[in-house]
Amino acid sequence: MKPKRILAVTETLGIGGGAEQILVSLVQTLHSQNILIDIACLQDWHHEIGNELEKLGVQIYKFHSKSKLQMAWATLKIILLLNRNSYDIVWGHLFFGNLVAATAAVFSRKAKSIITLHGAGYSILTGGRVSQRIYRRAEQLTGYIATKIVAVSKSVATKYKTNYFWKDISVVYNGVNIDELKFVVADTNRGVVRERLQIAPDEIAICISARFVTLKGHADLIEALHLLRNRTQKKIKLIAPGEGPTKPTIQELVSKYSLDSIVLFLDPMPHIDLMKLVFSSDIVVIPSHHEGFGIAAAEAMGLGLPCVLTSVDGYLELVQDSKTALLVPPKSPAELAEAILFFLENREEREKTGAKAQRRIKENFSIEICANNWKELFNSIS
């Protein structure tokens, strides 16, 4: 069978995005299997990531679109690319990536389109601003013109089927780069990392590796730490790397509860450095309100870290009934505090849960399994 030519279209190719990180890992893994994928980056891109991919022979088309008019112009250019280079598949990621991929395929000579649903997107919105309603309708129409729709979890597929009445949605779970995790474990001196961050040997480090947006539940975690203040003698240090629109609000909440001495805010960092930070922690807590899959949680579990997560969406599928993480209801600081307290007071349970989590990720959610599933899906499109 002749190898298919594939053009992936994504909004960004930068630091910190789970969808972007998955795309990069997939392109690298599929490249090793002689499936060559080029990338069209509609907006921002990170030079370090781009240069790494270009060394593999990946062609990256950079559009730097800053406005809707520029996005439309990028769509026209991608149509020309599809026809000039005879791409068989245009593979969309995130809202604009999906919209551009599906639209461009309609006007190309032969390319088929795949749109990838990394989260619930606009499908869960009701009402909202005029712009949000327009985006919701555009997203809904995208599904009707796409050749294939793929969700990263069954819960994401269900939301779109329910809210948009889409019928045929395939599911391909995201995957974790196990080799990268092994490198992190071998290359990280936890003591050095903790010393650099001024984490004392007797402090238990809790990490929340998530972008600062409301849906990631940072405020719930701060509320939980406030509730724990007088309930444990354990010394705690919360590490919160990243950026996002809610970061100033969370910083204000930390000051309101006088938690400044135990909360350490860090700037965004390259993915490998973030993984070393997570590995150097003792507990990972990501109390999301919604989660399409939960790649940050999967990576933490793959590193052997005990996790406190919420009983939502992709987390339920990631953990199931395997007892590989503690699950609490979303938006419930009191129950979140209880789960954190359990791990704080039970080191043996932390170690057992982390070991079970590591096995589950390796056996069920490796990037190789993910790449093989995508390879089968690509080959099924004619």
MITORTI-800045 format. One record per residue: x, y, z of N, C-alpha, C in turn. Coordinates in steps of 0.02 Angstrom, whole numbers, padded with zeros to 5 digits, m for minus. Each point is the difference from the previous one (the first is absolute). Example, Ala and Ser with C-alpha at 12.3 -4.5 7.8 and 13.67 -1.06 7.14 Angstrom:
MITORTI-800045
00660/m00284/00390/m00045/00059/00000/00045/00060/00000 .
m00018/00053/m00036/00042/00059/00003/m00039/00055/00037 .
This chain:
MITORTI-800045
00042/m00060/00000/m00042/00060/00000/00044/00062/00000 .
m00015/00046/m00045/00038/00062/m00004/m00011/00042/00063 .
00054/00025/00031/m00008/00042/00060/m00041/00062/m00015 .
m00044/00017/00046/m00040/00060/m00009/00039/00062/00021 .
m00012/00054/m00037/00029/00064/00018/m00049/00037/00045 .
00024/00023/00057/m00044/00029/00051/00024/00069/00019 .
m00046/00048/00003/00015/00067/00024/m00041/00012/00063 .
00034/00008/00056/m00034/00016/00063/m00007/00076/00005 .
m00059/00022/00022/m00013/00071/00008/m00016/00013/00073 .
00039/00044/00032/m00010/00015/00070/00002/00075/00011 .
m00033/00023/00052/00000/00071/00016/00069/00023/00019 .
00031/m00036/00047/00066/00020/00026/00045/m00061/00005 .
00063/00013/00007/00050/m00052/00011/00048/00027/00052 .
m00024/00001/00062/00039/00034/00052/00006/m00039/00063 .
00024/00034/00052/00010/m00030/00065/m00064/m00002/00039 .
m00015/m00056/00033/m00053/00000/00049/m00066/m00030/m00022 .
m00013/m00003/m00066/m00064/m00026/m00022/m00001/m00075/m00005 .
m00049/m00033/00031/m00003/m00073/m00002/m00012/m00026/m00070 .
m00046/00032/m00038/m00015/m00023/m00068/00061/00007/m00045 .
00036/00056/00008/00059/00012/m00041/00055/m00051/00016 .
00008/m00015/00065/00051/m00048/00021/m00014/m00069/m00028 .
m00064/m00020/00002/m00020/m00064/m00029/00015/m00003/m00074 .
m00016/00054/m00036/00013/00002/m00071/00074/m00008/m00015 .
00042/00035/00037/00073/m00005/m00010/00023/m00072/00013 .
m00022/m00030/00055/00020/m00069/00015/m00024/m00049/m00053 .
m00061/00010/m00025/m00026/m00044/m00052/00039/00007/m00065 .
00015/00062/m00020/00038/00011/m00061/00068/m00035/00004 .
00033/00007/00058/00065/m00032/00009/m00006/m00076/m00002 .
m00049/m00028/00034/m00008/m00073/00002/m00020/m00028/m00068 .
m00046/00033/m00034/m00022/m00023/m00066/00056/00007/m00051 .
00042/00050/00009/00057/00009/m00045/00046/m00061/00003 .
00009/m00027/00061/00042/m00059/00007/m00030/m00061/m00033 .
m00065/00003/m00016/m00035/m00054/m00035/m00009/00016/m00074 .
00038/00050/m00024/m00002/00020/m00070/m00067/00030/m00022 .
m00035/00029/00047/m00061/00038/m00016/00019/00074/00008 .
00006/00035/m00056/00026/00067/00001/m00057/00051/00003 .
00004/00044/00049/m00051/00050/00011/00031/00069/00001 .
m00026/00045/m00040/00020/00069/00002/m00050/00039/00044 .
00019/00060/00021/m00041/00038/00046/m00012/00071/m00026 .
m00063/00022/00002/m00017/00069/m00013/m00019/00032/00067 .
00039/00049/00022/m00011/00033/00064/m00033/00068/m00014 .
m00062/00008/00022/m00039/00059/m00018/00021/00062/00038 .
00020/m00008/00063/00015/00059/00041/00072/m00002/00026 .
00008/m00007/00065/00068/00002/00029/00033/m00069/m00003 .
00067/00002/m00001/00037/m00063/00004/00064/00013/00040 .
00024/m00054/00030/00060/00005/00042/00059/m00026/m00040 .
00052/00041/m00006/00057/m00017/m00044/00033/m00065/00021 .
00008/m00012/00065/00034/m00061/00022/m00036/m00062/m00023 .
m00067/00000/00008/m00041/m00057/m00022/00002/m00006/m00076 .
m00009/00057/m00034/00000/m00001/m00073/00066/m00024/m00028 .
00055/00024/00027/00066/m00021/m00024/00011/m00074/00009 .
m00024/m00027/00057/00007/m00071/00013/m00036/m00041/m00052 .
m00061/00022/m00018/m00038/m00036/m00051/00031/00007/m00069 .
00025/00059/m00015/00029/00011/m00066/00063/m00043/m00010 .
00036/m00015/00054/00058/m00044/m00005/m00020/m00070/m00022 .
m00063/m00020/00016/m00025/m00065/m00021/m00023/00000/m00073 .
m00002/00060/m00030/m00023/00005/m00069/m00072/00022/m00005 .
m00030/00022/00056/m00068/00024/00000/m00002/00070/m00029 .
m00041/00011/m00050/m00009/00067/m00028/m00051/00037/00042 .
00019/00059/00026/m00046/00040/00040/m00016/00064/m00037 .
m00064/00010/m00014/m00024/00060/m00032/m00025/00048/00054 .
00029/00060/00004/m00016/00046/00054/m00041/00058/m00029 .
m00058/00013/00029/m00044/00052/m00027/m00007/00062/00045 .
00014/m00007/00064/m00001/00057/00046/m00065/00041/m00006 .
m00056/m00033/m00005/m00064/00035/m00007/m00020/00034/00065 .
m00014/00065/m00004/m00019/00038/00059/m00073/00023/m00003 .
m00032/m00009/m00056/m00069/00024/m00007/m00040/m00051/m00040 .
m00066/00009/00000/m00044/m00045/m00038/00015/00005/m00075 .
00016/00061/m00023/00016/00008/m00071/00063/m00038/m00018 .
00050/00004/00043/00062/m00038/m00012/m00012/m00075/00003 .
m00047/m00021/00043/m00017/m00071/00004/m00032/m00024/m00065 .
m00043/00042/m00028/m00031/m00017/m00065/00053/m00005/m00055 .
00049/00046/00002/00054/m00001/m00048/00042/m00063/00008 .
00011/m00020/00062/00037/m00062/00013/m00037/m00061/m00028 .
m00066/00002/00005/m00041/m00055/m00027/00009/m00006/m00074 .
00001/00056/m00035/00010/m00001/m00073/00069/m00028/m00017 .
00050/00020/00038/00067/m00026/m00012/00005/m00075/00012 .
m00037/m00023/00051/00002/m00072/00015/m00035/m00039/m00055 .
m00053/00028/m00030/m00032/m00033/m00057/00050/m00009/m00057 .
00039/00053/m00013/00051/m00004/m00052/00054/m00052/00018 .
00019/m00002/00064/00049/m00050/00023/m00025/m00071/m00012 .
m00063/m00012/00018/m00030/m00066/m00007/00003/m00023/m00073 .
m00016/00046/m00045/m00001/m00018/m00071/00070/m00005/m00030 .
00043/00047/00019/00067/00000/m00029/00041/m00060/00022 .
m00007/m00020/00063/00040/m00054/00027/m00037/m00067/00003 .
m00061/m00001/m00026/m00040/m00062/m00004/m00007/m00035/00067 .
m00017/00038/00052/m00013/m00031/00065/m00063/m00042/m00004 .
00001/m00058/00033/m00058/m00044/00002/m00047/00018/00058 .
00030/00022/00055/m00040/00014/00060/00022/00067/00030 .
m00049/00040/00021/00015/00060/00038/m00032/m00012/00069 .
00043/00005/00051/m00016/m00024/00068/m00003/00059/00048 .
m00060/00019/00021/m00009/00059/00041/00004/m00013/00075 .
00024/00053/00036/00004/m00003/00073/m00022/00067/00028 .
m00040/m00002/00053/m00026/00059/00034/m00050/00036/m00046 .
m00033/00052/00026/m00056/00029/m00035/00018/00025/m00070 .
00047/00047/m00005/00017/00028/m00065/00035/m00051/m00045 .
00040/m00044/00030/00032/m00052/m00040/m00051/m00045/m00032 .
m00052/m00019/00038/m00053/m00041/m00027/m00040/00036/m00054 .
m00017/00063/00014/m00040/00039/m00047/00037/00009/m00066 .
00064/00018/00003/00039/00011/m00060/00011/m00066/m00038 .
00014/m00054/00036/00013/m00065/m00032/m00062/m00024/m00038 .
m00058/00002/00033/m00061/m00024/m00032/m00019/00043/m00059 .
00007/00066/00006/m00017/00046/m00054/00047/m00008/m00059 .
00064/m00004/00014/00050/m00007/m00054/m00010/m00065/m00039 .
m00018/m00054/00035/m00010/m00064/m00034/m00058/00003/m00050 .
m00052/00038/00018/m00058/00006/m00045/00021/00030/m00067 .
00048/00046/00001/00020/00035/m00061/00064/m00028/m00030 .
00025/m00055/00027/00060/m00031/m00029/m00021/m00052/m00052 .
00049/m00023/m00038/m00016/m00048/m00052/m00013/m00070/00027 .
00039/m00020/00052/m00008/m00069/00022/00006/m00010/00075 .
00021/00049/00037/00013/m00009/00072/m00063/m00014/00040 .
00004/m00048/00045/m00053/m00015/00048/00018/00032/00067 .
m00051/00019/00038/00014/00035/00062/m00016/m00041/00062 .
00043/00007/00051/m00013/m00028/00066/00001/00058/00049 .
m00052/00006/00041/00002/00049/00053/00008/m00037/00067 .
00040/00029/00044/00017/m00033/00063/m00028/00040/00058 .
m00041/m00033/00041/m00033/00032/00057/00040/m00014/00063 .
00038/00049/00024/00042/m00009/00059/m00038/00016/00064 .
m00057/00032/m00005/m00041/00017/00058/m00070/00015/m00023 .
m00042/00022/00047/m00070/00012/m00017/m00011/00062/m00042 .
00051/00044/m00004/m00004/00059/m00043/m00060/00043/00015 .
m00031/00024/m00053/m00059/00043/00007/m00064/m00039/00007 .
00005/m00067/m00004/m00061/m00041/00001/m00037/00004/00066 .
00035/00016/00055/m00032/00001/00065/m00026/00069/00019 .
00012/00050/m00045/m00023/00067/00015/m00074/00008/m00016 .
m00034/00035/00044/m00070/00020/m00013/m00003/00075/00010 .
m00029/00035/m00048/m00001/00073/00005/00069/00028/m00015 .
00024/00045/00042/00066/00030/m00010/m00002/00060/m00045 .
00059/00028/m00012/00006/00058/m00043/m00017/m00018/m00072 .
m00013/00051/m00040/m00016/m00011/m00071/00057/m00037/m00034 .
00063/00020/00014/00057/m00033/m00031/00003/m00074/00018 .
m00016/m00017/00063/00001/m00069/00021/m00054/m00041/m00036 .
m00058/00031/m00010/m00054/m00035/m00035/00018/m00012/m00073 .
00036/00049/m00029/00022/m00008/m00070/00051/m00057/m00004 .
00048/m00001/00047/00049/m00054/00001/m00033/m00068/00010 .
m00050/m00002/00042/m00035/m00063/00013/m00032/m00026/m00065 .
m00033/00046/m00037/m00032/m00022/m00062/00053/m00019/m00052 .
00055/00037/m00003/00053/m00018/m00047/00029/m00069/00016 .
00009/m00014/00065/00027/m00065/00021/m00049/m00055/m00019 .
m00064/00013/00010/m00051/m00050/m00018/00001/m00015/m00075 .
00005/00052/m00041/00002/m00009/m00072/00063/m00036/m00023 .
00055/00011/00037/00063/m00034/m00017/m00008/m00075/00001 .
m00038/m00025/00049/m00011/m00072/00005/m00039/m00028/m00059 .
m00043/00041/m00029/m00041/m00024/m00055/00039/m00005/m00066 .
00055/00039/m00007/00037/m00001/m00063/00064/m00041/00005 .
00019/m00021/00062/00061/m00039/00008/m00010/m00072/m00024 .
00053/m00030/m00027/m00003/m00070/m00021/m00005/m00046/00060 .
00039/00015/00052/00004/m00042/00059/00006/00043/00062 .
m00035/m00020/00053/00004/00035/00064/00029/m00048/00052 .
00051/00024/00036/00033/m00042/00050/00003/00037/00066 .
m00020/m00033/00054/00003/00029/00067/00054/m00037/00040 .
00029/00035/00049/00054/m00029/00039/m00026/m00040/00060 .
m00066/m00002/00010/m00029/m00042/00052/m00074/m00012/m00017 .
m00029/m00050/00031/m00071/m00014/m00012/m00044/00056/00027 .
00022/00031/00055/m00041/00053/00030/m00003/00060/m00047 .
00055/00017/m00033/00000/00055/m00048/m00046/m00017/m00058 .
00005/m00061/m00025/m00044/m00022/m00056/m00073/00006/00020 .
m00016/m00021/00061/m00070/00002/00023/m00026/00071/00003 .
00041/00047/00023/m00022/00070/00004/m00017/00028/m00069 .
00041/m00015/m00049/m00013/00025/m00067/m00061/m00034/m00031 .
m00006/m00065/00012/m00059/m00035/m00027/m00064/00028/00030 .
00002/00015/00065/m00059/00025/00035/m00017/00072/m00020 .
00051/00043/m00002/m00012/00071/m00010/m00003/00022/m00073 .
00035/m00036/m00044/00001/00018/m00071/m00036/m00051/m00044 .
m00022/m00055/00030/m00034/m00054/m00037/00044/m00031/m00054 .
00066/00002/00011/00044/m00037/m00044/m00007/m00074/00016 .
00005/m00042/m00050/m00012/m00072/00010/00063/m00041/00002 .
00043/00007/m00050/00058/m00044/m00007/00063/00035/00026 .
00020/m00016/00061/00061/00028/00029/00043/m00058/00025 .
00060/m00005/m00028/00047/m00051/00023/00036/00026/00063 .
00028/m00047/00038/00037/00019/00060/00071/m00028/m00004 .
00048/00044/00007/00071/m00020/00004/00028/00035/00062 .
00015/m00040/00051/00026/00030/00062/00070/00029/m00012 .
00014/00055/00034/00067/00028/m00002/00050/m00048/00031 .
00064/00013/m00013/00052/m00043/00027/00057/00038/00031 .
00035/m00032/00044/00057/00030/00036/00064/m00030/m00028 .
00050/00043/m00009/00065/m00022/m00025/00038/m00034/00057 .
m00003/m00065/00003/00031/m00038/00055/00076/00008/00000 .
00030/00002/m00060/00073/00010/m00003/00021/00067/00029 .
m00040/00051/m00013/00015/00066/00029/m00005/m00003/00076 .
m00051/m00035/00026/m00008/m00005/00072/00059/m00038/00031 .
00023/m00053/m00034/00058/m00037/00025/00062/00045/00003 .
00007/00043/m00051/00056/00047/00000/m00005/00048/00059 .
m00060/00025/00012/m00011/00046/00056/00020/m00032/00066 .
m00022/m00062/00010/00015/m00036/00062/00076/m00009/00008 .
00033/m00018/m00055/00072/m00014/00003/00042/00064/00005 .
m00026/00055/m00028/00041/00060/m00006/m00013/00052/00055 .
m00051/m00013/00041/m00019/00051/00050/00027/m00016/00069 .
00035/00047/00028/00021/m00003/00070/m00052/00038/00040 .
m00046/m00036/00032/m00055/00032/00035/00024/00047/00054 .
00053/m00019/00034/00027/00042/00053/00024/00067/m00026 .
00033/m00001/m00057/00025/00062/m00030/m00057/00045/m00022 .
m00051/m00030/m00032/m00058/00039/m00022/m00035/00032/00059 .
m00011/m00039/00052/m00035/00026/00059/00041/00054/00036 .
00065/m00010/00002/00043/00050/00032/m00002/00066/m00038 .
00000/m00005/m00067/m00002/00060/m00041/m00065/00039/00011 .
m00054/m00037/00014/m00065/00031/00012/m00010/00017/00074 .
00051/m00013/00040/m00003/00013/00072/m00056/m00039/00034 .
m00007/m00063/m00020/m00046/m00046/00033/00040/m00039/00052 .
m00018/00008/00063/00037/m00032/00054/m00009/m00075/m00002 .
00049/m00038/00026/m00004/m00074/00000/m00062/m00026/00035 .
m00026/00036/00050/m00058/m00025/00037/m00066/00027/m00028 .
00002/00036/m00056/m00061/00025/m00030/m00026/m00050/m00052 .
m00065/m00007/m00003/m00033/m00041/m00051/m00021/00046/m00058 .
00029/m00012/m00058/m00012/00043/m00058/m00060/m00024/m00039 .
m00048/00044/m00009/m00060/m00013/m00040/00006/00041/m00064 .
m00012/m00031/m00057/00007/00035/m00064/m00067/00000/m00037 .
m00018/00057/m00028/m00057/00003/m00046/00028/00023/m00067 .
00005/m00047/m00046/00029/00015/m00066/m00056/00012/m00049 .
m00024/00062/00000/m00058/00018/m00042/00002/00074/m00017 .
m00025/00017/m00058/m00007/00070/m00020/m00049/00035/00047 .
00013/00063/00013/m00043/00039/00044/m00064/00023/m00036 .
m00049/m00044/00000/m00067/00015/m00024/m00049/m00028/00051 .
m00060/00029/00002/m00049/m00019/00051/m00013/m00074/00003 .
m00004/m00032/m00059/m00019/m00071/m00003/00052/m00047/00030 .
00061/00024/00013/00052/m00044/00030/m00006/m00003/00076 .
m00040/00043/00030/m00015/m00007/00072/00053/00025/00048 .
00043/00046/m00022/00050/00027/00047/m00032/00029/00063 .
m00055/00036/m00009/m00033/00031/00058/m00024/m00052/00050 .
m00024/m00057/m00026/m00022/m00054/00044/00058/m00027/00042 .
00058/m00005/m00032/00059/m00026/00035/00023/00049/00055 .
m00001/00065/m00015/00019/00049/00051/m00049/m00001/00058 .
m00064/m00007/m00015/m00051/m00005/00053/00013/m00062/00042 .
00018/m00056/m00033/00014/m00062/00037/00061/00008/00046 .
00052/00034/m00025/00059/00011/00043/m00017/00044/00059 .
m00043/00048/m00010/m00023/00042/00055/m00036/m00042/00053 .
m00042/m00047/m00023/m00035/m00044/00047/00047/m00047/00037 .
00056/m00017/m00032/00047/m00048/00030/00047/00032/00051 .
00002/00065/00000/00051/00035/00039/00005/m00024/00072 .
m00056/m00010/00033/00001/m00019/00070/m00016/m00074/00012 .
00003/m00039/m00054/m00019/m00070/00006/00059/m00049/m00006 .
00059/00025/m00015/00057/m00044/m00006/00063/00035/00024 .
00045/m00040/00027/00065/00026/00022/00052/m00004/m00056 .
m00020/m00030/m00056/00047/m00007/m00056/00013/00068/m00031 .
00062/00010/m00020/00018/00062/m00035/m00012/m00009/m00075 .
m00034/00048/m00029/m00022/m00005/m00070/00030/00057/m00041 .
00018/m00016/m00062/00020/00050/m00048/m00037/m00014/m00066 .
m00039/00048/m00023/m00036/m00008/m00064/00040/00033/m00055 .
00012/m00038/m00053/00036/00026/m00058/m00050/00008/m00058 .
m00004/00061/m00027/m00050/00015/m00052/00034/00032/m00060 .
00025/m00040/m00047/00032/00028/m00059/m00052/00019/m00053 .
00019/00046/m00044/m00043/00015/m00057/m00026/00072/m00001 .
m00039/00014/m00052/m00031/00065/m00009/m00074/m00010/m00018 .
m00035/00055/m00006/m00070/m00003/m00019/m00038/00058/00030 .
m00061/00012/m00024/m00038/00059/00020/m00019/00003/00073 .
m00005/m00057/00034/m00021/00001/00070/00058/00003/00050 .
00061/00002/m00025/00057/00000/00047/m00001/00059/00049 .
m00013/00062/m00022/m00003/00055/00048/m00053/m00010/00054 .
m00058/m00027/m00020/m00054/m00013/00048/00020/m00052/00051 .
00035/m00052/m00022/00023/m00052/00045/00052/00027/00048 .
00045/00042/m00025/00050/00031/00043/m00032/00043/00054 .
m00054/00036/m00019/m00037/00040/00049/m00033/m00045/00053 .
m00026/m00057/m00022/m00032/m00046/00047/00051/m00029/00049 .
00058/m00015/m00025/00054/m00025/00043/00017/00052/00054 .
00005/00063/m00020/00015/00053/00048/m00057/00011/00049 .
m00061/m00006/m00024/m00059/00008/00043/00002/m00050/00058 .
00020/m00062/m00014/00003/m00052/00051/00068/m00004/00035 .
00044/00048/m00016/00068/00002/00030/00038/m00066/m00012 .
m00004/m00024/m00061/00034/m00062/m00018/00063/00013/m00042 .
00021/00063/m00004/00056/00018/m00043/00063/m00040/00016 .
00010/m00017/00062/00062/m00035/00019/00002/m00072/m00022 .
m00058/m00028/m00018/00000/m00071/m00019/m00019/m00011/m00074 .
m00012/00054/m00037/m00018/m00006/m00071/00054/00032/m00042 .
00026/m00039/m00047/00054/00024/m00044/m00026/00002/m00072 .
m00008/00060/m00027/m00021/00009/m00069/00062/00002/m00045 .
m00002/m00038/m00055/00056/m00002/m00047/m00024/00019/m00070 .
00046/00024/m00041/m00015/00017/m00069/m00006/m00064/m00042 .
m00030/00004/m00060/m00001/m00058/m00045/00071/m00023/m00015 .
00008/m00064/m00015/00065/m00028/m00013/m00005/m00055/m00053 .
00055/m00017/m00032/m00001/m00055/m00049/m00028/m00064/00032 .
m00031/m00041/m00042/m00036/m00058/00025/00045/m00047/00040 .
00062/m00010/m00022/00044/m00046/00035/00016/00026/00070 .
00007/00066/00006/00013/00030/00066/m00061/m00005/00045 .
m00059/00007/m00030/m00061/m00008/00039/m00006/m00071/00027 .
00018/m00049/m00041/m00003/m00070/00022/00049/m00013/00057 .
00058/00031/m00003/00049/m00007/00055/m00027/00031/00064 .
m00035/00056/m00007/m00031/00032/00057/m00054/m00044/00031 .
m00042/m00029/m00042/m00053/m00044/00024/00030/m00061/00035 .
00052/m00029/m00030/00032/m00059/00029/00032/00016/00068 .
00020/00062/00010/00031/00020/00063/m00051/00017/00054 .
m00064/m00003/m00017/m00053/00012/00048/m00018/m00065/00036 .
m00045/00006/00049/m00023/m00059/00037/m00072/m00019/m00018 .
m00040/00049/m00017/m00071/m00010/m00017/m00018/00047/m00056 .
m00040/m00024/m00047/m00026/00043/m00054/m00075/00007/00010 .
m00023/00063/m00003/m00072/00014/00008/m00023/00042/m00059 .
m00049/m00025/m00038/m00028/00039/m00056/m00076/m00006/00005 .
m00033/00046/00035/m00072/m00005/00013/m00043/00031/m00055 .
00006/m00024/m00061/m00034/00029/m00057/m00076/m00005/00006 .
m00034/00049/m00029/m00074/m00001/m00004/m00022/m00041/m00060 .
00039/00002/m00053/m00010/m00041/m00059/00069/m00021/m00024 .
00005/m00058/m00031/00065/m00023/m00026/m00012/m00050/m00056 .
00021/00020/m00061/m00011/m00044/m00057/00035/m00067/00007 .
00063/00002/00018/00038/m00062/00012/00040/00007/00065 .
00042/00051/00004/00040/00010/00060/00072/m00023/m00010 .
00034/00028/m00051/00067/m00023/m00015/00049/00017/00056 .
m00010/00058/00033/00045/00018/00055/m00005/m00051/00057 .
m00061/m00021/00015/m00010/m00051/00051/00030/m00066/m00021 .
m00009/m00019/m00064/00027/m00063/m00025/00076/00000/00004 .
00032/00056/m00015/00072/00004/00005/00024/m00006/00072 .
m00036/00033/00045/00018/m00004/00071/m00007/m00072/00025 .
m00055/m00033/m00020/m00010/m00070/00019/00056/m00043/m00030 .
00019/00014/m00063/00052/m00038/m00032/00068/00009/00033 .
00009/00055/00036/00061/00012/00038/m00002/m00032/00069 .
m00058/m00031/00017/m00006/m00034/00064/m00023/00045/00056 .
m00031/00058/m00017/m00022/00046/00051/m00072/m00016/00021 .
m00016/00002/00064/m00069/m00007/00022/m00038/00064/m00018 .
m00060/m00008/m00029/m00038/00057/m00024/m00068/00005/00035 .
m00020/00062/00012/m00068/00015/00021/m00034/00035/m00059 .
m00051/m00031/m00028/m00034/00026/m00058/m00075/00006/00014 .
m00037/00024/m00048/m00073/00006/00009/m00036/m00053/m00041 .
m00059/m00017/00022/m00039/m00053/m00032/m00038/00028/m00060 .
00038/00022/m00051/m00031/00031/m00059/00029/m00032/m00063 .
m00041/m00002/m00052/00020/m00011/m00069/00057/m00051/m00008 .
00055/00025/m00031/00056/m00043/m00017/00035/m00030/00060 .
m00002/00033/00058/00031/m00028/00060/m00032/m00066/00019 .
m00066/m00004/m00007/m00035/m00062/00017/00023/m00058/m00045 .
00015/00015/m00063/00024/m00051/m00046/00074/m00015/00012 .
00037/00050/00019/00071/m00008/00013/00011/m00045/00061 .
m00040/00010/00051/00009/m00037/00063/m00045/m00061/00004 .
m00063/00007/m00023/m00051/m00052/00006/m00004/m00024/00072 .
m00003/m00066/00011/m00004/m00026/00068/00067/m00031/00022 .
00054/00026/m00029/00066/m00030/00010/00034/00021/00065 .
m00029/00048/00036/00029/00025/00062/00071/00028/m00012 .
00008/00032/m00058/00065/00029/m00016/00003/00075/00012 .
m00053/00028/00029/m00002/00071/00020/m00059/00008/00046 .
00000/00053/00039/m00058/00017/00041/m00044/00048/m00040 .
m00064/m00016/m00004/m00048/00042/m00037/m00049/00033/00048 .
m00010/00065/m00009/m00048/00036/00041/m00047/00039/m00046 .
m00060/00019/00023/m00045/00039/m00042/00032/00067/m00018 .
m00015/00026/m00060/00027/00066/m00019/m00032/00055/00042 .
00036/00056/00006/m00024/00060/00035/m00017/m00016/00073 .
00038/m00045/00031/m00013/m00021/00069/00063/00006/00041 .
00018/00061/00022/00062/00009/00038/00004/m00042/00063 .
m00056/m00011/00034/00001/m00039/00062/00021/m00072/m00013 .
m00030/m00031/m00052/00017/m00069/m00017/00070/m00005/m00030 .
00020/00052/m00035/00068/00003/m00026/00050/00002/00057 .
m00016/00039/00051/00044/00004/00059/00007/m00068/00034 .
m00055/m00037/00005/00002/m00066/00031/00045/m00048/m00038 .
m00004/00002/m00066/00042/m00044/m00041/00074/00018/00006 .
00014/00064/m00001/00070/00022/00009/00026/m00020/00069 .
m00043/00009/00050/00020/m00018/00068/00016/m00075/00006 .
m00039/m00041/m00035/00012/m00072/00001/00070/m00016/m00025 .
00020/00031/m00056/00067/m00011/m00027/00054/00031/00045 .
m00015/00058/00028/00049/00033/00044/00018/m00045/00059 .
m00050/m00033/00028/00010/m00039/00061/00018/m00073/m00013 .
00000/m00021/m00063/00013/m00071/m00016/00051/m00007/m00055 .
00063/00001/00017/00053/m00006/m00050/m00003/m00067/m00036 .
m00015/m00053/00036/m00004/m00066/m00032/m00054/m00001/m00054 .
m00057/00032/00013/m00053/00002/m00050/00020/00042/m00060 .
00039/00053/00012/00025/00039/m00056/00043/m00043/m00045 .
00044/m00039/00030/00046/m00041/m00040/m00037/m00055/m00037 .
m00048/m00033/00033/m00038/m00054/m00032/m00042/00027/m00057 .
m00033/00056/00011/m00043/00030/m00052/00042/00021/m00060 .
00058/00031/00014/00043/00022/m00054/00026/m00058/m00042 .
00018/m00055/00033/00026/m00059/m00036/m00054/m00031/m00044 .
m00062/m00004/00025/m00055/m00027/m00039/m00017/00045/m00059 .
00004/00065/00012/m00014/00049/m00053/00051/m00007/m00057 .
00063/m00008/00018/00053/m00006/m00049/m00011/m00061/m00045 .
m00020/m00056/00030/m00013/m00061/m00039/m00059/00010/m00047 .
m00053/00033/00024/m00060/00009/m00041/00016/00043/m00062 .
00038/00052/00009/00016/00043/m00057/00043/m00037/m00050 .
00050/m00036/00023/00044/m00037/m00044/m00038/m00052/m00041 .
m00048/m00034/00032/m00035/m00055/m00033/m00058/00023/m00044 .
m00027/00060/00013/m00061/00020/m00035/00004/00066/m00038 .
00047/00044/00017/m00002/00067/m00029/00069/00023/m00023 .
00038/m00044/m00031/00065/00020/m00027/m00010/00036/m00067 .
00048/00040/m00020/m00004/00035/m00064/00002/m00049/m00058 .
00032/m00058/00010/00002/m00051/m00052/m00069/m00028/m00014 .
m00038/m00014/00052/m00069/m00024/m00008/m00042/00052/m00036 .
00008/00063/00022/m00036/00055/m00031/00017/00007/m00074 .
00065/m00003/m00016/00023/00008/m00069/m00026/m00057/m00044 .
00000/m00061/00026/m00025/m00057/m00039/m00074/00008/m00015 .
m00038/00027/00047/m00072/00010/m00012/m00011/00054/m00052 .
00041/00053/00002/m00006/00052/m00052/00021/m00027/m00068 .
00051/m00042/m00001/00024/m00029/m00063/m00056/m00041/m00033 .
m00034/m00040/00040/m00057/m00039/m00026/m00054/00045/m00027 .
m00013/00055/00036/m00053/00046/m00021/00019/00034/m00066 .
00064/00022/m00006/00022/00031/m00062/m00009/m00049/m00059 .
00019/m00062/00011/m00004/m00050/m00054/m00072/m00018/m00018 .
m00046/00014/00045/m00071/m00017/m00014/m00034/00052/m00044 .
00032/00057/m00009/m00029/00054/m00040/00023/m00006/m00072 .
m00048/m00006/m00045/00017/m00008/m00071/m00030/00056/m00041 .
